[in-house]
Amino acid sequence: MSDRPMTTTPPRPPAGGGLFGRGPFAGAGMLVEKSMSFWPSTRRLMRRLAPERARITVVLVLALIGVVLSVIGPRLLGWATDMIFDGVIGKQLPSGITKEQAVAAARAAGDDSFADMLSRMDVVPGRGVDFGALGTLVVWAVVLYVATSVFAWLQGYILNDVVQRTVYRLRSDVEDKLNRLPLRFFDGQPRGELLSRVTNDIDNVSQTLQQTMSQLLTSLLTVIGVLAMMFVISPLLALIALVTIPLSMVVTKQVAKRSQKLFVAQWTHTGTLNAHIEEAFTGHELVKVFGRRPEVEQAFQDRNEELFKASFGAQFISGIIMPTMTFIGNLNYVAIAVVGSIRVATGTMSLGDVQAFVQYSQQFTQPLTRVASMANLLQSGVASAERVFELLDAEEQEPDPADPVPPASRRGRVEFEHVSFRYEPEQPLIEDLSLVAEPGHTVAIVGPTGAGKTTLVNLILRFYELDSGRITLDGVDVTAMRREDLRSHIGMVLQDTWLFGGTIRENIAYGNPRATEEEILAAAQATFVDRFVRTLPDGYDTVIDEEGGNVSAGEKQLLTIARAFLSDPSLLILDEATSSVDTRTEVLVQHAMAALRSDRTSFVIAHRLSTIRDADLILVMDAGRIVEHGTHDELLAAQGAYHRLYAAQFSGALVTDDDEVSGEEEVAGVRG
């Protein structure tokens, strides 16, 4: 074992900040990150639709058929208008003459405009409206519009399936990614911010895809189909209508350029606010006790104000698109109406053609307006997608070896060989540490806060990777094992208990889902959980809420100990596992752990030194290195660092270099 002195610093605190670590909710105050460009993010989002090619093809076909039918509809109605108008005019003309004679008579009377219009019409002088043909035409128009609605419904139904499958895969990918991320990543992320990306941002992406894909597809096809029909009816009027396209593109581009950054800021501030709220609710009791409510409320107001400004700016700027596009569409409508009226009067177009063209102009401008109005929704969705992609692109933990080496036995022998580790490159923590924990032995780790005690067991679990050296479990380098295989040998009980919403039985069985009822009861009895469970009205079926508010802190700790015991590990890690247990229960738990430690290696991190007097080996750590090691009696006799810790804890006074003699007398009294 190396006793080489080192320069170390305490472990790095989580970057999320704490209630009283860096000021109230300091971790939530993150800067707005620079967003990726809009189009690359959009293309990446669209590529996630690739597995749904077949369904998307069906959607395209249905959309194409629906658009063709909807485009034909105004043409039929235009013909119906011509039938009615021709019948009305024909009824007013004298019977028995031809249309050519009626036109000539009008010109002879000096009414050239009427003559020009009449020459364009399909009239039979003296005959009124052909209601039979008109009825057939109207029926066909109704059939077309009904069919259009059916195809639109089918298109929406299939597209909804496409979007939900895509978002399902996205959520699964995010969940898998979270499981592959190192603990270092979570240390640097406020939980509320991370939850916002996983929930709010993905939901926003889903809503964006759902609301825009169908409309964008239909709108683009409608523009193409309507434009073709407009050129068939009147190339001149079609060219007038085309003027709206470059105007629409310029307006949309300019507005989108200014609003995209605001949408990214909006969702970033949403995550920041969520982080603040999550932290405030988690530490609600401390906020009340220390009278920090005004600061917490002010922090909420500041973040809420930032979110308001970003959201208002994004929605206001993008909201300019809709009225601007409506104005452009109205100008286009006026131009078409004026020019169309002149062409009807001159006989170059029929009234039905003008009516159909007016309908087509509306069908033409409506998709453009709809697409433009969706710009804010698109930008919001892409901004959320960027935040999700940032999570998916985060650096992952080192992959498991391709050919893992499982331990040949489950004895629980752990060896540190010249291990060095630091959280930050410029801040050394553990340097050249070596130690051996023999099977069945209990190794206690003590030392001041920040000495590296918890870091030591985190390295065994491979929550962090070593800078140098190696750790072996039963002779196998832990980096040569799959993390799942490594951790299946280890049971862990933390100072901070974690229970999930479920019954007491389910919380205990979390350590071994395949455990039988008898095994669960045996673990509960061994850890004295059974004693208090029997007093509950529903016993082991008592439902614990997510915060564990209906059981005491000590009872929660006992449940986590029972869970660890049920997993039957070869290596136990107890990080202040009895800190929340009362003195009497602590004695019982110590007896239970002594029986269950048979043939198991145990690492016990403890500040309460009375819990480790029977440990086979006690390691005293300071600044990342082991300054003393031995049994309880040996370390007291050495009168070193452990002696001072023990004396300080049991004498009721801190022991300094000047009063070591009095401390020794007090310790002697304690030992006696």
N, C-alpha and C positions, 0 to 999 in steps of 0.2 A: 504493500500500500504506500502510495506516495505521500510524503509530508511536505512537499515543496511548496513554499509560500507563493501566493498569487495575488494579483490586483483584480478585484472583482467588484461588481455592483449588484444591488438587489435585482430580482427579476423585474422585467418590464411589465407595468400594469396594463390591463386591457385598454385598447385605444378608445373604446366606447365611452370612457369617462364614468364617473360615478357621481352620486348625489353630492358628496362632499370631498371628492378627490380633486377635480379640476373645476369646481364650481357647479352649481345646479345644472345638470343636463348638458354639460359641455360637449359630450360626444355627439349630440345632435346637430351642433352648429357647423356642419360641413360646408365647404365651398361648393358652388355649382360647378360640376365638371363640364369640360368642353365636350360638346356633342359631336358625334360622327356626322358626316354629311348625309343629307336626306336620302339621296338616291341609292348609294351603296347599302344603307340600312334597309331601304324598301326592297331592294333586290334580294337581300339576305332573308328578309321576311317572306318574300314570295317563294324562295327556294324551299322553304319548309313545307310548301304545299305540294312538292314533287311527288310524294307517295300517293297522292290523290289524283293522279293524272287521269285515270279512267273516269272517275266521277266528274272531274272538271270538264272532260271532253263531252260527257253527256249534258252538262250544264251549258256548254257552249252551243251544242246542237239545239237544245231547247230554247236558249236565248235567241239563236238565229231564226228559228221557226217563228217564235213569238214576235220578233221584230218585223219579220217579213209580213206576217199577218196584220200587225198593227199599222204598217206602212201602207198596205193595200186599202185599209179601211177608209181613210180620207178620200182616196181616189174614187171609191164606190159612192161615197156621199156626194162628191162633186158631180158624178154622173147623175145621181138622183136629183140634185139641184138643177142641172141642165134639163132633165126631163120635165120638171115642174115649170121652169121658166119657159122652155120651148112650148109647153102646152098652153101656158097663159097667153103668150104672144100669138101662137097659132090660132087660138080661139078668137082673138081680136081681128085677125085678117079675114078678108072675104073668102068664102068657100068657092071652090071650083077653079082657082088659079094656082099656078106653080109658085115655088119660092123665088125663082128667078124673076118671074113677073112682078111679085111683091117688091123685090129689091129695086127693079127698074122703076116701078111706080113711086117708090120712096125717093129715088134720085130725081125723078121728074118733078116731084113736089119740092125739091130743094132740101130734103132732110137727109143729107149725106151720112151723118153720124148714125142715124137709125138704119140706113141702108147697109153701112159697113158692119154694124152689129148683127143685122139680120142675115147677112151673107155667111157669117160664122156659125149661125145656129142651125140646128137640125129640126126645122119646123115644117108642118104640113098645114097650109092655110085652111082655116075653118075647123081644125081638129084640136080638141083640148088635151088634157093630161091623160096619158095611158096609165091608169091606176094599176092595172094588172102587172105590167112591166116594172112599174115603180115599186109595187109590193114585193115582187121577187128580188129586186135589187136591195130593198131594205132588209129583207130576211137574210140575204147573204151577208150584209154588213153586220147584222146582229150575230150571226154564226161566227163570223171572223173575230168579233170582239170577245165573244164567249170563249172561243178557242184560245185567243191570246191570253185571257185570264187563267185558263187551265194550265197552259204552258208556263206562265209566270209562276203559278203556285207550285208546279212540279220543280221548276228551276230553283225556287226559294227553298223548297223542302230538301232537295239534294245538296244545295249549297250550304245549308245549315249543318248537314251531316259532315260535309267537307271541313267547315270551319271548326266544329266541335272536335273532330278527330285531330285536326292540326293542333289546336290548343291543348288537347289531352296529351299529345306527344310532347308539346313544349313544356307543360307542367312536369311530365315524367322526366324529361331531360334535365330540368332545373333541380328536381328532387335528387336524381342520380348525381348531378354535379355537386350538390351540397354535401353528399356523402363522400365525394372524392376530394373535397377541399381540405386543406390542412387546418389544424386548430389555430394556426397563426392568422389565417384569413378571418376567422370569427372574432379573434381578439381585436382586430382592427375595424370591425363593423358594428355600429349600434344595432341592437336587435330589431328595433322598430323600423329602421331604414331597410334592413334585409327583408323583414316581413312585408314591407310595402312593395318591394320589387317582386316578391314571390306571389303576392295576392293582388294588390291594386293594379300594378303594371300589367300583369298577365291578363287580368280581367279587362283592362282597357284595350289591350291588343285584341282580345276576343271580340269585344264590342265593335271595334273599328273594322275588323275583317267582316263581321256579320253585316254591318250596315253599309259598307262601301263596296264590297266585291260585286254583289249582284247589281247594284246601281251603276257602278262604273262600267261593268261589262255591257249591261243593257243600254246605257247611255251612249257608249262608243259605237255599238252596232246600230243604234237608232240614228245617230248622226250620219253614219255612212249610208244607211238605207234611205233616209229622208233626203239626203243630198242628191242621191241618184234620181229619186222621183222628181225632185225640184228641177234638175237639169232636163228631165224628160218633158216636163210641162212647159218650162220657160227658162232657157239659159240666162237671159238677162236678169230676171228676178233672182235666180240662183246665185249669180255673181254678187248681187246686192246683199244677199243673205250671208255670203262668205266673208264679207267685211267684218262680221262680228267675231270670227275665229281669231285673227291676230290681236284684236282688241282684248278679247277674253284672255288670251294667253299672256299678254303683257300685264294686265291687271292681276291675274292670279299669281304670276311669277313674282311681281314686286311685293305683293302682300305676303306671300308665303315666305319670301326671304326674310322679312322682318318679324314674322310671328313664330318661326320654327324655334329660335333660341328661347323665346318666352315659353313655349310649350315644354321644352326640356327643363327649363327652370321651374315650371309649374309642378311637374312630377317629381323633380328633385326636392323641392320644398315640401311636397306632400310626404315624401319619405322622411324628411327631417322632422316634420311635425309629428308623424307617427312615432318616431324614435323618442321624441320628447314625451309624448303621452304615455307610451309604454313604460318609460323610466319613471314617470311621475306616479303612475298607478302602482308599479312594483314597490316603490319606496314611499307609499302614501303615509304610513305610520311615522316614518322618520321625518317626513316633511312637516307633519303636524307637531311632532315632539319638539323639533328644533326651531319651530316658528318660521319656516322658510316659505310659507304659503305665498306671501307677496312676491318673492323672487320667482317662484315657480309660475305664478300667474303672469308675471311680467314677461318671463321667457316664452310662455305660450302666446301672449299677445304679440310679441315681436315676430315669432315664427309664423303666426297666423296672418300677420300683416304682410310678411314677405310672400306668403302663398297667395294672399288676396291680390297683391299688386301684380304678381306674375300671371295669375289666372285671368284677372281683369284685362291686363294688357294683351294676352294671347287671344282671348275671346273677342275683345274689341277690335283689334287689328284684323283678325281673320273674318270678323263679322262684317267688315266693309265690303267683302267680296259679293255677298248676296245682293244688296241694294244696287251696287255698281253694275252687276250683270243684268239685273232686272231693267235698269235704265238703258243699257245697251240693247237689250231685247226689245224694249218698247220703241226705241229709235228705229230699229230694224223693221218692226211691225208697221210703223207709220210709213216708212219708205216703200215697203211692199204694197200697202194698201193704196197709196197715191199712184204709184206706177201701174199697179194692176188695174185700177179703175180707168186710167187713161187707155190702157191696152184693150180693155173690154169695150170702151167707147169707140175705139178705132177699129174694132172687129178683129184684132190680132189674137185675142184670147176670149174664151167663153167665160160666163159668170161662174159656172161650176169649177173651171180650172182655177180662177182666182180664189174661190172659196177653198178649194183643196190646197192651194198654195199657201193661203193664210194659215190653214191648219198645220201644214207642213212646217211653216216658219215657226209656229209655236212649238211643234214637236222638235224642231231643230234647236231653238234657243233654250228650251226647257232642260234638255240633257246638259248643255253647256253650263247653264246656271246651276243645275244640280251638282255637276262635277265641281264647279267652283265653290259652291257652298259646303261641299264635303272636304274642302282643303283643310279647314281647321280640325275636323275629325281625323283626317289622315295624318296631319302633322302631330296631333296629340298621340295617336296610336304608334307612329314611328318613334316619337320621343320615348314612349314607354318601352317599345321594342329595343331601342338602344340600351336602355338601362338593364333589360333582361339579358341582352347579348353581352354586356359588360360582365355580368355575373357568370354567364356561360364561358366567357373567355378568360376568367380568372385562372391564375396559375394553380395547377392541381398538385396534390401531394405526390411523392415519388411512387410510381406504379409498383405493384407487387412483383416479385421475381417471376420470370417465365417458367422456371423449374424450381418451385419452392421446396425447401427441405423441412419436413415435419420433424419435431423432436422424437427421438427414439423412445423416450420414456416421459412420464409425467411426475418426475421427482420434485421439480421446483427449485433446482439449483440455479442461482443467478450470479453472474460475474460481470463486473465492470472492469474493462481493461483500458487504462489510460484515456478515459473519456474526457472530451472537451466540448463545451457547448456555450453559445451566447445567443441571446435574443436579437441583439443588434450587433453588427460587425464590429463597431467601435467600443462596445461595452462587454468585456469578458465577464462570464458568470461562473462556469465550472471549467477548471483547467486540470488536466492530467489526473483525473480521479480514478482510483482503482479500489475495488472491494469485492468480497465474495460472501454470498449468503447461502449457507449450506441447506440442503433439504430438511424440512421440518423445524428449522430454526426461526426464531422471531427476531427480526432486526428492527430496532427502534431508531428513529431519526429525530433528533432534537436540535434546537438552535433558535436563535432570534428570528424574528420575522424578516423575510427577504434573504435568508441564508442559502436558499436553493433546495429546501426539503421537498416541496411538492414538485419542483422541476425534476428532481431525481426520479420520482415514480412516473412522471409523464414521459420521461425518456424510455423507461422500461416498456411502456405501452405504445411507444412510437407515435405519440401525439406530436412530437417534434423529432426532426432528424439530427443526428450528431454532426458536429463539425469535424471531429476526429475520434479515433479509438473505436471500440465496439462493445456491445453488450450481448452476452450469450445467455440463453435459457436452456438448461440441460445440455450444454455443450454446443448448441446451435446458435449461430449469429442471428439475432432477431431480424436483421435486414434480409436474411435468406429465407424467412418464413412469410407466409401470407399474413396480413394483419388480422384477418379473421381467425386463422389458426392460433396466432400468438395470443390474441385477447380471449380466445375460448379457454385458455389455461388460467386466466386471471379473473379474480373477483375483486370488486372495488367498492368501497363505501366512503363517500365524501362527507366533509363537514356540512356542506350545503345539500340538504336532502332534496330529492326529486321524486315526486309521486304524480301519476297521471290520473285523469278522471276515470274512475272504474272502481270495482269492489276491492276490498282488502285482499281477497284471494287472488284476484288478477294482478295486483301490484306485487305480491310475493312471487307469483308464478312467472313474472317477467324475467327472473333470473334463469328459469328453465321452463320454457313453454310446454315441454313434454312431460313435466313432472306429474305424478299421480297425486290424488287427494291425500293419501297417506304421507307422501314425501313433503307436501306443503305443510301439513299439520306438524310433522316432525321438525321441520325447520322453524316453524313458528314457536313450538314448545322449547326448542333448544335456545332460542334467542329471547324467550320470555314475552313474545308477542301474544301468545295464546292467553296469557294472564289477563291482559286488558281487553282483548277481543271478546272474550267470554262475557264481559260486562256490557257489551253493546247490544242493543235490541235486535239487530239483524246479524250479529256475529260476523262471520267471514264474508257475508253478503252485504255488509255495510258499504255504501257507495261513498268514495272519497272524492271531493271536488278537486278541480285542477290545481288549486292553491293549497290543498290539504288543510283547509281551515277548520274542518270538523274533527281533527285529532291534534293532540298537543305536539310540540316540537320534539320532545323525547320519544313519543310514540311513533312519529314519522321516522326518526332515526333508527328505532328498533325494526321498523318495517324494511328499511333499506339494508340493514344488517341481515335480516332473514332472507331477503332476496339474494344477497351475495352468498350466503351459506347454501342456499338451494342450488346454486350453479355448480357446487362441488368443484371448486377450482384447485389447482395445484399450487397457486400463488395468490395470497391474500394481500390486498393493499388497503390499509385503513388510514385515511387522512382525517385525523381528529374525529374519528367515528363515534366517540362517546362524549363529545363536547356538549351535546344537548340532552344527555341522559342524567337523571338525578343520581345522587351518590349511591343509594341503595341499589337501583337498577344497574348502575355501572359495575358494582361488585358482582351482581349476577351475570351480567354480560361478559365480564372478564373470565368468570368460571366457564361459561359456555364457549368462549373463544379458545380457552386453554384446551378444552376437550376437542374442539373442532380443528385445532391447529396441528393435530397429529398427522405426521407425514405431509405437512403443508408448510411452505415457506411463507412467512408473513413479514410485510413491511408496515411498520406502524409509525405514522407521523403524529407526534403528540407534543402538546405544551403542558398538559397535566402529567407531571412526572410520576405521580403515584400509579399511573396505569401501565408503566413500562418497567417496574422494578424487577419483574421476572423475565425480562427479555434476555435472550441468549447473547445478543450483541447490541450495544448502544453506540450509535454514531453521533458525535457532536459536530454539527456543521456550522461554519461561519464564513461568510463571503464566498460561498461556492466550494469550499474545500473542507475535508474532514480534519478537524483539529485534535480530536480525541476519539478513541474507540476502546471498548471493553465492556465488562458487566457493570451492573449498578454498584456493587461493592468496590470493584476495582477503580472505577472512576471517582467515587467518593474519596477513596484512600489517596488517589493521586492529587486531590485538592486543586484541580484545574478548573477549566471552564464549566464542566458538568457540576462540580462541587459548588461553584458560585450560583449556577442556575437553581440547583436544588435548595441551597440555603436561602436564596431570595424567595423561593416559592413557599417554603415551609416555616421560615423564621419570621415572615411578615415584614422584613426590611431588606433593602438592597444591600448586597455585600460588595464593598469596594476593596481596592488593594490595601487601604489604610485600616480596614476593620476586618481583615480575614480571620484574625484570631478569635474575635467574638463570634463570627460566623461559624467557625469550626466548632466552637463550644456548643452553639445552638444545634448544628447538624449532629454533633455527637449525642446531644440530648434526644434529637429525633430518632436517631438510629438506635439509641438505647431503649 
